Structures are given as C-alpha cells and as structure tokens.
Amino acid sequence: MNVIYLSHQNAQSKFQENALLVTQKTAQSNHQTPNLCCGLYGDLGFLVEINNRMPNTLPTPIESIIQTLIKKRPTYQVDSNFVSLFRGMPSFLYCHLRAHQTKEMPSAIFW
C-alpha cells in the first residue's frame, strides 16, 4: 500500500512541476491574449499565487516573470461600453497591482 501511495504522490508532484513549467513558458511566449481569465494575465495570477502559497517552488524568480509580462502590456483600445476586470486594460492594471502587492492584493480568480 505504501509503494502505491508513494508512486501516486511522485506522479502528482511531477504533474505539478510540469504544470508550473508549461504555465511559466506559456506566460513568457508571445502567443497569448492579455486576458485575466484565460490568457497571459491569468498565467501571471497563477504564478503569483503559487509563489505566495508555496515559496521557492518556481525555478525562476517571480520578479523576472512579472517584468516580462509587464513589458507585454496591451496597447490596444478597449471599447468603453465593455469594461471588465477580465479583459483589456483593467486586467493589466489589476495584474500590475497584484504583481507588486502580492500579499496585500487578494487574487480575483484563485480562492
């Protein structure tokens, strides 16, 4: 029974490592939309939350990831009739605050 448990635990740990690596690499790529719910800023939120809950888990310091993402901030216009925390400039501003106030600013997408 212990062998099965340890094997399952190792598999779960490996899955978590892979999930973090994929999220980190995707966040640093140029192939995502700047959305909080399902894009680049969602990845930032996930990485910040991982860093808050499990310090020293990420192989790269979170600050370098944050700086990469901030450089990619959106430069497009957002329809004034459609303002949302999850899309466009509001998601950038929220993530910018969250990146620099990780302990004080709660996550809007992770509970």
MDTraj code that builds the backbone (N, CA, C; nanometers):
import mdtraj as md
import numpy as np

residues = "MET ASN VAL ILE TYR LEU SER HIS GLN ASN ALA GLN SER LYS PHE GLN GLU ASN ALA LEU LEU VAL THR GLN LYS THR ALA GLN SER ASN HIS GLN THR PRO ASN LEU CYS CYS GLY LEU TYR GLY ASP LEU GLY PHE LEU VAL GLU ILE ASN ASN ARG MET PRO ASN THR LEU PRO THR PRO ILE GLU SER ILE ILE GLN THR LEU ILE LYS LYS ARG PRO THR TYR GLN VAL ASP SER ASN PHE VAL SER LEU PHE ARG GLY MET PRO SER PHE LEU TYR CYS HIS LEU ARG ALA HIS GLN THR LYS GLU MET PRO SER ALA ILE PHE TRP".split()
xyz = np.array([
    [0.0827, -0.1189, 0.0000],
    [0.0000, 0.0000, 0.0000],
    [0.0875, 0.1258, 0.0000],
    [0.1948, 0.1274, 0.0764],
    [0.2824, 0.2441, 0.0811],
    [0.3501, 0.2694, -0.0527],
    [0.3861, 0.1625, -0.1234],
    [0.4504, 0.1776, -0.2536],
    [0.3557, 0.2456, -0.3517],
    [0.2309, 0.2046, -0.3529],
    [0.1314, 0.2656, -0.4416],
    [0.1111, 0.4120, -0.4045],
    [0.1020, 0.4412, -0.2764],
    [0.0829, 0.5787, -0.2313],
    [0.2014, 0.6654, -0.2729],
    [0.3238, 0.6163, -0.2505],
    [0.4416, 0.6937, -0.2873],
    [0.4481, 0.7143, -0.4380],
    [0.4126, 0.6116, -0.5139],
    [0.4126, 0.6236, -0.6587],
    [0.3112, 0.7292, -0.7036],
    [0.1920, 0.7276, -0.6441],
    [0.0891, 0.8262, -0.6763],
    [0.1361, 0.9657, -0.6361],
    [0.1993, 0.9756, -0.5204],
    [0.2480, 1.1047, -0.4720],
    [0.3563, 1.1588, -0.5658],
    [0.4461, 1.0720, -0.6114],
    [0.5505, 1.1148, -0.7047],
    [0.4908, 1.1588, -0.8378],
    [0.3914, 1.0858, -0.8851],
    [0.3253, 1.1224, -1.0107],
    [0.2556, 1.2573, -0.9975],
    [0.1909, 1.2799, -0.8842],
    [0.1221, 1.4071, -0.8613],
    [0.2231, 1.5211, -0.8552],
    [0.3350, 1.4991, -0.7883],
    [0.4390, 1.6006, -0.7784],
    [0.4954, 1.6332, -0.9168],
    [0.5190, 1.5310, -0.9976],
    [0.5708, 1.5512, -1.1330],
    [0.4691, 1.6278, -1.2179],
    [0.3413, 1.5944, -1.2031],
    [0.2357, 1.6654, -1.2755],
    [0.2370, 1.8133, -1.2378],
    [0.2498, 1.8440, -1.1080],
    [0.2517, 1.9829, -1.0628],
    [0.3729, 2.0562, -1.1190],
    [0.4881, 1.9909, -1.1190],
    [0.6083, 2.0522, -1.1752],
    [0.5881, 2.0836, -1.3234],
    [0.5320, 1.9875, -1.3967],
    [0.5076, 2.0085, -1.5398],
    [0.4069, 2.1201, -1.5635],
    [0.3018, 2.1256, -1.4821],
    [0.2009, 2.2314, -1.4959],
    [0.2634, 2.3684, -1.4737],
    [0.3495, 2.3799, -1.3733],
    [0.4173, 2.5067, -1.3475],
    [0.5086, 2.5442, -1.4633],
    [0.5831, 2.4479, -1.5135],
    [0.6757, 2.4746, -1.6229],
    [0.6013, 2.5199, -1.7483],
    [0.4948, 2.4508, -1.7837],
    [0.4164, 2.4871, -1.9022],
    [0.3554, 2.6259, -1.8854],
    [0.3002, 2.6541, -1.7683],
    [0.2405, 2.7859, -1.7435],
    [0.3453, 2.8952, -1.7539],
    [0.4616, 2.8700, -1.6955],
    [0.5685, 2.9691, -1.6984],
    [0.6150, 2.9943, -1.8417],
    [0.6371, 2.8902, -1.9179],
    [0.6826, 2.9051, -2.0567],
    [0.5760, 2.9735, -2.1424],
    [0.4510, 2.9364, -2.1228],
    [0.3416, 2.9969, -2.1988],
    [0.3297, 3.1450, -2.1658],
    [0.3437, 3.1789, -2.0385],
    [0.3333, 3.3185, -1.9960],
    [0.4420, 3.4039, -2.0593],
    [0.5575, 3.3453, -2.0841],
    [0.6684, 3.4211, -2.1408],
    [0.6680, 3.4216, -2.2937],
    [0.5761, 3.3484, -2.3552],
    [0.5683, 3.3461, -2.5013],
    [0.4893, 3.4676, -2.5496],
    [0.4825, 3.4842, -2.6787],
    [0.4079, 3.5966, -2.7365],
    [0.2775, 3.5512, -2.7999],
    [0.2262, 3.4368, -2.7606],
    [0.1101, 3.3790, -2.8280],
    [-0.0160, 3.3830, -2.7440],
    [-0.0259, 3.4750, -2.6528],
    [-0.1446, 3.4805, -2.5685],
    [-0.2085, 3.6171, -2.5719],
    [-0.3381, 3.6180, -2.5465],
    [-0.4101, 3.7439, -2.5359],
    [-0.3929, 3.7979, -2.3945],
    [-0.3997, 3.9290, -2.3776],
    [-0.3836, 3.9869, -2.2444],
    [-0.5137, 3.9839, -2.1651],
    [-0.5597, 3.8661, -2.1323],
    [-0.6827, 3.8500, -2.0550],
    [-0.6519, 3.7878, -1.9202],
    [-0.7262, 3.8275, -1.8196],
    [-0.7067, 3.7730, -1.6860],
    [-0.7650, 3.6335, -1.6738],
    [-0.8806, 3.6129, -1.7329],
    [-0.9492, 3.4851, -1.7112],
    [-0.8818, 3.3695, -1.7827],
    [-0.8345, 3.3898, -1.9034],
    [-0.7855, 3.2748, -1.9802],
    [-0.6649, 3.3090, -2.0658],
    [-0.5891, 3.4080, -2.0276],
    [-0.4746, 3.4461, -2.1091],
    [-0.3513, 3.4726, -2.0256],
    [-0.2717, 3.5587, -2.0786],
    [-0.1424, 3.5907, -2.0224],
    [-0.1492, 3.6395, -1.8775],
    [-0.2457, 3.7226, -1.8439],
    [-0.2538, 3.7720, -1.7066],
    [-0.3082, 3.6667, -1.6114],
    [-0.3859, 3.5746, -1.6635],
    [-0.4279, 3.4604, -1.5817],
    [-0.3082, 3.3763, -1.5421],
    [-0.2145, 3.3600, -1.6365],
    [-0.0912, 3.2872, -1.6054],
    [-0.0109, 3.3601, -1.4984],
    [-0.0027, 3.4920, -1.5108],
    [0.0682, 3.5692, -1.4091],
    [0.0023, 3.5503, -1.2735],
    [-0.1307, 3.5583, -1.2703],
    [-0.2025, 3.5385, -1.1443],
    [-0.1752, 3.4023, -1.0840],
    [-0.1715, 3.3004, -1.1694],
    [-0.1436, 3.1642, -1.1231],
    [-0.0028, 3.1548, -1.0648],
    [0.0950, 3.2100, -1.1342],
    [0.2334, 3.2028, -1.0869],
    [0.2530, 3.2819, -0.9578],
    [0.1907, 3.3983, -0.9479],
    [0.1998, 3.4776, -0.8246],
    [0.1372, 3.4010, -0.7085],
    [0.0224, 3.3389, -0.7334],
    [-0.0455, 3.2639, -0.6272],
    [0.0369, 3.1429, -0.5832],
    [0.0977, 3.0731, -0.6787],
    [0.1868, 2.9611, -0.6439],
    [0.3018, 3.0123, -0.5584],
    [0.3597, 3.1241, -0.5979],
    [0.4713, 3.1811, -0.5228],
    [0.4285, 3.2218, -0.3820],
    [0.3061, 3.2722, -0.3665],
    [0.2563, 3.3103, -0.2338],
    [0.2317, 3.1887, -0.1455],
    [0.1714, 3.0860, -0.2033],
    [0.1330, 2.9691, -0.1235],
    [0.2473, 2.8712, -0.1008],
    [0.3380, 2.8620, -0.1971],
    [0.4495, 2.7680, -0.1870],
    [0.5785, 2.8377, -0.2288],
    [0.6345, 2.9216, -0.1418],
    [0.7569, 2.9945, -0.1767],
    [0.8680, 2.8986, -0.2208],
    [0.9519, 2.9464, -0.3092],
    [1.0673, 2.8716, -0.3609],
    [1.0274, 2.7511, -0.4452],
    [0.9040, 2.7476, -0.4955],
    [0.8603, 2.6381, -0.5819],
    [0.9021, 2.6636, -0.7258],
    [0.8951, 2.7881, -0.7685],
    [0.9269, 2.8218, -0.9071],
    [1.0776, 2.8233, -0.9276],
    [1.1258, 2.7628, -1.0376],
    [1.2693, 2.7598, -1.0622],
    [1.3264, 2.8972, -1.0985],
    [1.2426, 2.9860, -1.1512],
    [1.2839, 3.1213, -1.1872],
    [1.2197, 3.2182, -1.0895],
    [1.2943, 3.3169, -1.0407],
    [1.2318, 3.4146, -0.9508],
    [1.1114, 3.4805, -1.0168],
    [1.0058, 3.4980, -0.9408],
    [0.8801, 3.5521, -0.9929],
    [0.8982, 3.6929, -1.0495],
    [0.9916, 3.7694, -0.9977],
    [1.0104, 3.9073, -1.0439],
    [1.0479, 3.9132, -1.1918],
    [1.1321, 3.8216, -1.2382],
    [1.1699, 3.8241, -1.3805],
    [1.0506, 3.7886, -1.4696],
    [0.9640, 3.6998, -1.4229],
    [0.8433, 3.6656, -1.4978],
    [0.7510, 3.7866, -1.5035],
    [0.7351, 3.8540, -1.3906],
    [0.6494, 3.9722, -1.3838],
    [0.6995, 4.0799, -1.4794],
    [0.8293, 4.1046, -1.4802],
    [0.8847, 4.2077, -1.5685],
    [0.8618, 4.1733, -1.7153],
    [0.8752, 4.0460, -1.7504],
    [0.8483, 4.0026, -1.8875],
    [0.7041, 4.0315, -1.9255],
    [0.6115, 4.0010, -1.8352],
    [0.4700, 4.0211, -1.8640],
    [0.4331, 4.1686, -1.8692],
    [0.4913, 4.2490, -1.7824],
    [0.4607, 4.3921, -1.7814],
    [0.5058, 4.4574, -1.9121],
    [0.6163, 4.4119, -1.9668],
    [0.6638, 4.4656, -2.0943],
    [0.5656, 4.4372, -2.2073],
    [0.4835, 4.3352, -2.1907],
    [0.3880, 4.2965, -2.2944],
    [0.2520, 4.3620, -2.2763],
    [0.2412, 4.4589, -2.1895],
    [0.1093, 4.5140, -2.1590],
    [0.0371, 4.5544, -2.2868],
    [-0.0935, 4.5486, -2.2839],
    [-0.1698, 4.5752, -2.4066],
    [-0.1586, 4.7201, -2.4509],
    [-0.1570, 4.7392, -2.5803],
    [-0.1506, 4.8746, -2.6357],
    [-0.2738, 4.9042, -2.7206],
    [-0.3716, 4.8186, -2.7159],
    [-0.4915, 4.8378, -2.7964],
    [-0.5987, 4.9118, -2.7177],
    [-0.6973, 4.9627, -2.7890],
    [-0.8079, 5.0337, -2.7250],
    [-0.9145, 4.9344, -2.6795],
    [-0.9794, 4.9651, -2.5697],
    [-1.0872, 4.8816, -2.5184],
    [-1.2173, 4.9582, -2.5371],
    [-1.3189, 4.8919, -2.5869],
    [-1.4500, 4.9531, -2.6073],
    [-1.5013, 5.0085, -2.4748],
    [-1.5337, 5.1364, -2.4717],
    [-1.5786, 5.1986, -2.3465],
    [-1.7116, 5.1425, -2.2981],
    [-1.7861, 5.0772, -2.3856],
    [-1.9117, 5.0144, -2.3439],
    [-1.8906, 4.8756, -2.2847],
    [-1.7685, 4.8265, -2.2927],
    [-1.7396, 4.6929, -2.2412],
    [-1.6148, 4.6993, -2.1540],
    [-1.6345, 4.7301, -2.0284],
    [-1.5231, 4.7368, -1.9345],
    [-1.5357, 4.6184, -1.8408],
    [-1.4300, 4.5422, -1.8300],
    [-1.4336, 4.4206, -1.7497],
    [-1.2992, 4.4001, -1.6824],
    [-1.3015, 4.3458, -1.5629],
    [-1.1772, 4.3127, -1.4935],
    [-1.1004, 4.2061, -1.5703],
    [-1.1704, 4.1238, -1.6446],
    [-1.1078, 4.0082, -1.7068],
    [-1.0526, 4.0316, -1.8466],
    [-1.0744, 4.1487, -1.9048],
    [-1.0257, 4.1738, -2.0400],
    [-0.9691, 4.3133, -2.0521],
    [-0.8664, 4.3271, -2.1341],
    [-0.8122, 4.4569, -2.1680],
    [-0.7342, 4.5247, -2.0561],
    [-0.7381, 4.6564, -2.0586],
    [-0.6590, 4.7364, -1.9655],
    [-0.6922, 4.7105, -1.8188],
    [-0.8185, 4.6916, -1.7798],
    [-0.8441, 4.6619, -1.6382],
    [-0.7703, 4.5370, -1.5899],
    [-0.7611, 4.4348, -1.6751],
    [-0.6894, 4.3147, -1.6314],
    [-0.5407, 4.3434, -1.6178],
    [-0.4870, 4.4284, -1.7049],
    [-0.3464, 4.4662, -1.6920],
    [-0.3224, 4.5414, -1.5612],
    [-0.4074, 4.6396, -1.5313],
    [-0.3895, 4.7182, -1.4092],
    [-0.4028, 4.6319, -1.2844],
    [-0.5013, 4.5432, -1.2839],
    [-0.5177, 4.4513, -1.1708],
    [-0.3920, 4.3659, -1.1537],
    [-0.3424, 4.3103, -1.2631],
    [-0.2251, 4.2226, -1.2540],
    [-0.0997, 4.2997, -1.2162],
    [-0.0905, 4.4238, -1.2621],
    [0.0243, 4.5064, -1.2231],
    [0.0223, 4.5299, -1.0717],
    [-0.0944, 4.5650, -1.0180],
    [-0.1067, 4.5812, -0.8726],
    [-0.0763, 4.4509, -0.7998],
    [-0.1300, 4.3431, -0.8503],
    [-0.1119, 4.2121, -0.7877],
    [0.0345, 4.1700, -0.7898],
    [0.1035, 4.2011, -0.8986],
    [0.2442, 4.1634, -0.9108],
    [0.3315, 4.2356, -0.8091],
    [0.2947, 4.3582, -0.7767],
    [0.3772, 4.4367, -0.6852],
    [0.3254, 4.4381, -0.5419],
    [0.2045, 4.3932, -0.5214],
    [0.1461, 4.3857, -0.3871],
    [0.0921, 4.2440, -0.3658],
    [0.1759, 4.1438, -0.3852],
    [0.1290, 4.0053, -0.3886],
    [0.0628, 3.9596, -0.2601],
    [0.1071, 4.0096, -0.1481],
    [0.0481, 3.9666, -0.0203],
    [-0.0778, 4.0467, 0.0146],
    [-0.0795, 4.1754, -0.0192],
    [-0.1907, 4.2620, 0.0187],
    [-0.3091, 4.2527, -0.0776],
    [-0.2816, 4.2287, -0.2042],
    [-0.3864, 4.2264, -0.3066],
    [-0.4341, 4.0827, -0.3258],
    [-0.5568, 4.0520, -0.2860],
    [-0.6044, 3.9135, -0.2999],
    [-0.6285, 3.8765, -0.4464],
    [-0.6247, 3.7496, -0.4732],
    [-0.6497, 3.7002, -0.6079],
    [-0.7991, 3.7062, -0.6391],
    [-0.8312, 3.7530, -0.7582],
    [-0.9716, 3.7572, -0.8013],
    [-1.0136, 3.6263, -0.8663],
    [-0.9166, 3.5412, -0.9028],
    [-0.9518, 3.4179, -0.9730],
    [-0.9149, 3.2907, -0.8979],
    [-0.8342, 3.3009, -0.7931],
    [-0.7988, 3.1830, -0.7125],
    [-0.8455, 3.2067, -0.5706],
    [-0.9218, 3.1141, -0.5155],
    [-0.9810, 3.1327, -0.3830],
    [-0.9065, 3.0565, -0.2790],
])
top = md.Topology()
chain = top.add_chain()
for i, resn in enumerate(residues, 1):
    res = top.add_residue(resn, chain, resSeq=i)
    for name in ("N", "CA", "C"):
        top.add_atom(name, md.element.get_by_symbol(name[0]), res)
traj = md.Trajectory(xyz[None], top)
